[in-house]
Structures are given as structure tokens and as C-alpha cells.
Amino acid sequence: MANITISEIAREAGVSKSTVSRVLNSKPDVLPETKQRVMEIVEKYGFQPSVYAISMSQKRCNCIGVVIPHDIDYIFKNQYYSEIQRTMLKAAQKRGYYVLLLCCKDMKEAINAVKQRRVDGLIMVSPLPEHKSAMTTFLESNIPFVTVGKCQFLSNAYQVCTDNYKGAMLAMEHLLGLGHRRIAYINGPHFLPSSGERCRAYLDAMRAENLPVTEGMIREGGNSIESGYAATKEILSAHPDITALFVASDYMAIGVESAVRDSGMRVPDDISIVSFDNIPIAAQISPALTTVDQHIEEKGQLCVDLLLDLLEEPNTQRAHSIDIAPTLCVRESTSKVRS
């Protein structure tokens, strides 16, 4: 019998369908000999219960959706996103849940996944103001979801955030403490809220020291190696006297180091570099990057735990925002400014 059903298992075992269902769902109110008889038939025919049927009966499918509403190339070319996914997969697995990855800029696939009960809840990585409508729908429908990153446009959403302003200040204070005064900045994409916070910290730090920020000292990159390289070339062409660069992501900083070398200079002897994220490759390149550690593993773990707690204990009161304090990881790409 290739596709045996619960009804056929019940008939062969001489029990009711509900008894078979209780055995399959590991319920305690079944006699040991009945459970053994049912399981022998299940193993005999290699029966696999329908995940969809289980989710319908239990109103739970033990699967969470991780939504990254950005371009696929942008996501998979940046190690930050692979690290956040890795940590979430580990955290979910520990608690007996599966993860469905959804890369959808328009949020339609995420909405469909919820409607079709393919997921019990959602984690949204780096949401944007344009996603407010979909997120409001989730809130109004009591769909549990958590955002990775500050969600100022929807303050009542549960969110796990890095303090981007504080982290950028740590980077700038480090460079200023080493004596650097001509510091340029390569920002992340303008559409990310984190980019605005990091840029604001850069400008505040320069103003606090009465240091000029002239045209061309700030460039926007796309959080890619190529954009970091191009932005550095433009800055060095316009401002060959800079002694340091603050870069909004490690991935861009890899391109920055290459551009500095190709311009006939050395890191950190001629130009110091501080970046942001502390993805694994930051410690592996040469010279290793001084970077702001936003504790990606802790962030991923906290997001999953918060979402699963919302699912399993929905009536418990919790803080809507969890802030993770960044730290500075000093490596080889920074040194005191040369006189």
C-alpha cells in the first residue's frame, strides 16, 4: 500500500482515527500496547503524516519565516545576511522549529505564507518604511513578528536593534583618539535606516572637534566590495590628504583596502580604516579590519527567542524593543596618524 491513510491505519489496528492521531502527536492518553500496534503499522508502510494536515489540526506548523525584503544579489553578496540567517537557523533548530527563507521586496510572498499557514510567525530583516502597510496588516491580524533593526515608522512592532549611532561614535572616537583629523566617510545605501544613524554620528563627531566636512568627503556605497572600491577612488581623487576612512560595512571595507593599495598607499601606514559589522571575513583579510562589532550571533538568537516566546506564551508582557550595545574590535587596519 503506497499511500496509506490514517483511516486505513486505524482500520488495520482496530482503533479509531482519533486514537491514531493521538499516537502520531505523542499524546499521553494512549495505552502502551495500542501505541505499539499503531506504530508497527506506521513503520510497516513508511507512513509520513501531512505537515499541512498537522498544522491545520494543531493550528501550528512549527515553521517561522525569515523575510529579507531586498534584492537577492544584494542579500547573498553580503556576508552580514548569511551570518544572520545562520544564527537564526541554529536558534530555531534548538527549539524544534524549521525556517522558511523569503526574499521578497514587495512582501507578497510573506503575506501569502502567513495566509496559507506555511509559517507561524515572521522575522523581518532590515525592513523599510515602504513595508509599513504589510507590517500593519500583520499587527492587526495578530500575526507574531519581530524586526531585525530599528523600525521607527512602526514603534509598536517587536524589534531587536543595534545602536548604530553609538557604534559609529565608537569608530570615530577611535580614529580621533589616534590623532586623525582628515577623516572621510563611506556610507551604506541611503534607504537603510542604519545608514542615516551612522552618518549622523560621523557628522556629529566631526562637528564636536570643529573639523571641516567638505564636498566629496562623504560617499554612498552599496554595501558591496565594488562600491567600496569605487567610493574610495573618488574620495582619494578629491581629497588626497585624508588620513583615515570610516566605512559603514566590512564588505565595503574590503574594497576600500584594495583601492588604497592600488593608489600606491598602505593600510594603516598611510590611511587607517574602521568599518562596521564584524563579519567573519573582517578578521581574515590582511590587514585585518578594525571594526564595530554589532554582535550578529546574539542578535539572531534574541530575534528567534523573542518570536518563539510570542508564539508559545502570547499573553506574557514584553518590552517592544531590545537594544544591543555594539563594541569596537581593534585590529591591524588602524594606527596613529603620521606627523
C-alpha positions in Angstrom: 0.0 0.0 0.0 1.9 3.0 -1.3 -0.1 5.9 0.2 -1.8 4.6 3.4 -4.1 7.0 5.2 -4.9 7.5 8.9 -8.3 5.8 8.3 -6.6 2.7 6.9 -4.1 2.6 9.8 -7.0 2.8 12.2 -8.9 0.0 10.4 -5.9 -2.3 10.4 -5.0 -1.5 14.1 -8.6 -1.9 15.2 -8.8 1.6 16.7 -10.4 4.9 15.9 -8.9 7.7 13.7 -8.6 9.9 16.8 -6.5 7.3 18.6 -4.1 7.1 15.6 -3.9 10.9 15.7 -3.1 10.9 19.4 -0.3 8.3 18.8 1.2 10.3 16.0 1.1 13.5 18.1 2.7 11.7 21.1 -0.3 12.3 23.3 -0.1 10.6 26.8 -3.6 9.2 26.9 -3.0 6.0 24.8 -2.4 2.5 26.2 1.2 1.3 25.6 0.1 -1.8 23.7 -2.2 0.3 21.4 0.6 2.8 20.7 2.9 -0.1 19.8 0.4 -1.7 17.5 -0.3 1.6 15.7 3.5 2.4 15.4 4.2 -1.0 13.9 1.7 -0.3 11.1 3.1 3.2 10.6 6.6 1.8 10.2 5.4 -1.2 8.1 4.1 1.2 5.4 6.5 4.0 5.9 3.7 6.4 6.7 4.5 10.1 6.8 1.8 12.5 8.2 1.0 15.5 6.1 2.7 18.6 7.6 -0.2 20.7 6.3 -2.8 18.4 8.0 -0.9 18.6 11.2 -0.7 22.4 11.0 -4.4 22.6 10.4 -5.3 20.4 13.3 -2.8 21.9 15.8 -3.0 25.5 14.3 0.8 25.4 14.3 3.3 24.2 11.7 6.5 24.7 13.7 8.0 26.8 11.0 8.9 30.5 11.1 9.6 32.8 8.1 12.7 34.9 7.9 11.9 37.7 5.5 14.6 39.8 3.8 12.8 42.3 1.7 15.7 43.3 -0.5 17.2 42.4 -3.9 18.6 38.8 -3.9 22.0 39.8 -5.2 22.3 42.5 -2.5 21.4 39.8 0.1 23.7 37.0 -0.9 26.7 39.1 -1.8 26.9 40.5 1.8 28.1 38.2 4.5 26.1 40.0 7.1 22.9 38.5 5.8 24.4 35.0 5.6 25.6 35.3 9.2 22.2 36.5 10.5 20.5 33.6 8.7 23.0 31.0 10.0 22.4 32.1 13.6 18.6 32.1 13.2 18.6 28.6 11.7 20.7 27.3 14.7 18.5 29.1 17.3 15.2 27.8 15.7 16.6 24.3 15.4 17.4 24.2 19.1 13.7 24.9 19.8 12.3 22.4 17.3 11.3 24.8 14.6 12.1 25.0 10.9 12.9 28.2 9.0 11.5 29.3 5.6 13.6 32.0 3.9 11.6 34.5 2.0 13.4 37.1 -0.2 10.6 39.3 -1.4 10.9 43.1 -1.9 7.1 43.6 -2.2 6.2 41.4 0.8 3.6 39.4 -1.2 5.3 36.1 -0.6 5.5 36.8 3.1 1.8 37.7 3.2 0.9 34.5 1.3 3.0 32.4 3.6 1.0 33.7 6.6 -2.4 33.3 4.9 -1.5 29.7 3.8 -0.3 28.8 7.3 3.1 27.9 6.0 4.7 29.8 8.9 3.6 30.5 12.4 5.3 33.9 12.6 7.9 36.1 10.9 11.2 37.7 11.4 11.8 40.7 9.1 15.4 41.7 8.5 16.1 45.4 7.7 12.5 46.4 7.0 11.9 49.8 5.3 9.1 52.4 5.6 7.6 51.1 2.4 6.8 47.8 4.2 4.7 49.6 6.8 1.4 48.6 5.2 2.2 44.9 5.2 3.6 45.0 8.8 0.4 46.9 9.9 -1.6 44.1 8.4 0.4 41.5 10.5 -0.2 43.5 13.6 -3.9 43.9 13.0 -4.2 40.2 12.2 -2.3 39.2 15.4 0.5 37.6 13.4 3.6 37.4 15.6 6.6 39.1 14.0 9.9 40.6 15.1 12.1 43.0 13.1 15.9 42.9 13.0 16.8 46.6 13.0 15.2 49.8 14.2 11.6 50.2 13.0 10.9 53.9 13.8 7.9 54.0 11.4 6.1 51.3 13.4 7.0 51.8 17.1 4.7 49.1 18.4 6.4 46.3 16.5 8.7 44.0 18.4 12.3 44.8 17.3 15.9 43.8 18.1 18.2 46.6 17.3 21.9 47.5 17.1 22.6 51.0 18.4 24.1 52.2 15.1 24.7 55.8 16.3 26.7 54.6 19.4 28.6 52.1 17.2 29.6 54.8 14.7 30.6 57.0 17.5 32.9 54.3 18.8 34.6 54.2 15.4 35.0 57.9 15.2 36.3 58.3 18.7 38.9 55.6 17.9 40.2 57.4 14.9 40.1 60.8 16.6 42.0 59.3 19.6 44.7 58.2 17.2 45.2 61.8 16.1 43.3 61.6 12.8 41.6 64.9 11.7 41.1 64.4 8.0 38.6 61.6 8.1 36.3 60.7 5.2 33.2 58.5 5.4 31.7 55.9 3.0 28.0 55.4 4.0 25.7 52.5 3.3 22.7 52.7 1.0 20.5 55.7 1.8 17.4 53.5 2.1 18.6 51.7 5.2 17.8 53.4 8.5 21.2 52.3 9.8 22.9 54.3 7.2 21.3 57.5 8.4 22.3 56.8 12.1 25.9 56.0 11.2 26.2 59.1 9.0 24.7 61.3 11.7 27.3 60.0 14.2 30.1 60.8 11.8 28.9 64.3 11.2 28.4 64.9 15.0 31.9 63.6 15.8 33.5 65.9 13.2 31.5 68.9 14.4 32.4 68.3 18.0 36.1 68.6 17.0 35.4 71.6 14.7 36.7 69.6 11.8 35.5 70.5 8.3 33.5 68.1 6.2 33.9 69.4 2.7 32.3 68.3 -0.6 33.3 64.8 -1.6 34.4 63.6 1.8 31.2 61.6 2.1 30.3 59.0 -0.5 27.4 56.5 -0.6 28.2 52.8 -1.2 26.0 49.8 -1.9 27.5 47.5 0.9 29.5 45.7 -1.7 33.2 45.3 -2.3 32.9 47.0 -5.7 31.1 50.1 -4.3 33.7 50.4 -1.5 36.5 50.4 -4.1 34.8 53.0 -6.3 33.9 55.3 -3.4 37.5 55.2 -2.1 38.9 56.1 -5.5 36.6 59.1 -5.7 37.5 60.3 -2.2 41.2 60.0 -2.8 41.0 61.8 -6.1 39.1 64.7 -4.4 40.9 64.6 -1.1 44.4 63.1 -1.3 45.3 64.5 2.1 42.9 62.3 4.2 44.5 60.0 6.7 41.5 57.9 7.7 38.3 56.4 6.4 35.3 55.3 8.4 33.3 52.7 6.3 29.7 51.7 7.1 30.2 48.0 6.4 33.0 45.4 6.5 32.2 44.2 3.0 32.8 47.7 1.5 36.0 48.0 3.6 37.5 45.0 1.7 37.1 47.1 -1.5 38.5 50.1 0.4 41.7 48.3 1.3 42.2 47.3 -2.4 41.6 50.8 -3.6 44.1 52.2 -1.1 46.7 49.7 -2.3 46.0 50.4 -5.9 46.5 54.1 -5.2 50.1 53.4 -4.1 49.4 53.7 -0.3 49.4 51.4 2.6 46.9 50.5 5.3 47.3 51.6 8.1 50.6 53.4 7.5 49.1 56.0 5.1 45.4 55.5 5.7 43.6 54.0 8.7 40.3 52.2 8.1 37.5 51.5 10.6 34.4 49.6 9.4 31.2 48.2 10.8 29.6 44.7 11.4 32.4 42.3 12.4 31.5 39.6 9.9 34.0 36.7 9.9 35.9 37.9 6.9 36.9 41.1 8.7 39.4 39.1 10.7 40.7 37.0 7.8 41.8 39.7 5.3 45.2 41.4 5.5 45.5 43.8 7.2 42.6 42.6 9.5 39.9 45.2 9.9 39.3 47.3 13.0 35.5 47.2 13.1 32.4 47.8 15.2 31.1 44.5 16.4 27.3 44.5 16.3 27.1 41.0 17.8 25.3 39.3 14.9 25.1 35.9 16.7 23.5 37.5 19.8 21.1 39.5 17.6 19.9 36.4 15.7 19.4 34.3 18.8 17.4 37.1 20.5 15.2 37.5 17.5 14.3 33.9 17.3 13.8 33.5 21.0 11.6 36.6 21.1 9.4 35.4 18.2 9.0 31.9 19.6 8.2 33.2 23.1 5.5 35.4 21.5 4.1 32.2 19.8 4.3 30.0 22.8 3.4 32.5 25.6 1.3 35.2 23.8 -0.1 36.7 27.0 3.2 37.5 28.6 4.2 41.2 28.7 7.5 42.0 27.0 9.5 45.1 26.0 8.9 46.0 22.4 12.5 47.0 21.7 15.7 45.2 22.6 18.9 47.2 22.1 22.2 45.5 21.6 25.2 47.6 22.6 28.0 47.5 20.0 31.7 47.2 20.8 34.8 48.1 19.0 37.2 45.3 17.8 40.6 46.8 17.3 42.8 45.0 14.7 45.5 45.9 12.2 43.8 48.5 9.9 44.2 51.5 12.2 47.3 53.2 13.7 48.3 56.6 15.0 48.4 59.4 12.4 51.8 60.1 11.0 53.1 63.7 11.6 
